Amino acid sequence: MGYLFNTILIVFFGVLILNKLNRIEQQLIGSKTITLEKNQNEFDDSLLRDEVRQLLLEGKKIKAVKRVRERTGLSLLEAKQYVDRFEL
């Protein structure tokens, strides 16, 4: 009987912990989206856009992504997405 009670307690608290972690994850995802949008707006200056366009015209996409990362501090994925917007 004690074994069953302990198992039920473990499962109950496990579910509570998973629910709490899920809520925290959702909050982090939301704040990351807001931060990304803010960063892209902050660093959306015309000089950077012109430089990215020029590098893309020269076929230097990797260098363009690198430049965006240097100038903005964005992650590799975020910088690539920023550069990809110019290739449309």
N, C-alpha and C positions, 0 to 999 in steps of 0.2 A: 504494500500500500504506500509506503514512504517513497519507493522508487517512482511510482506513478505520479505522486504529488510533485516530486522534484522535476520530473520530465515536463509536467504541465507548466510549472513555474519557469523553467528554462525556455520553453517554447513561447510562453506569454511575453517574457522580457525580450526574447529575440525579436519577436514581431514589433514590440514597442521601439526597439533600437533601430530596426530596419525602417520603420515609418519615419522616425526622427531623421535618419540619414537621408532618406528620400526628400524630405522637406528642405534640409540643408542643401542638398544637391540642386534642387530646383531654384533656391535662392541664389546660389552661386552662378548658375547658368544665366539667370536674369541679370545679375550684376555684371557678368562678363559681357553680355550683349550691350548693355548700356555703356560700359567702359569702351568697348570696341567702337561703337558709334561716336562717342565723345572724342576718342583718339583720332578717328578718321576725319572728323570735322575740324579738330584742332590743327592737324597737319595737312589739311587739304589746301595748301597754299599754291599759288600759280607757278612759282619757281619749280617746286617738286613735280607738279603735273607736267610742265614743259620738259623737264629733264627726263621723266619717265617716257613721255611720247617720243622724244629724240632717241633714246636708247632702244625703244621698240622699233622705230624706223630703221635703225642700224642693225636690227636682228639680235640685240643684246638683252634678251629678256631676263636672264639670270642676273646680270649686272644691275638691271632696273630694280629687281626684287631686293638685291643687296643694298642698293642706294636707299630704297624706301625704308628698309630695316634700320639703316644707319641714321637716317634723318628723323624717324618717328619712334623707334623703339618697339615697333610691332613685332609679333612673332613671325616665323617663316610663313606659316599658313595665312596669317592676316595680310602680310606684305604681298604674297602671291595673289590673294584675292583682290587687293588694291590694284595691282598691276593688271590683272585680268580684266578689270573694268575698262581699261583703255583699248583692249584688243577687239571689242565688239564692233 
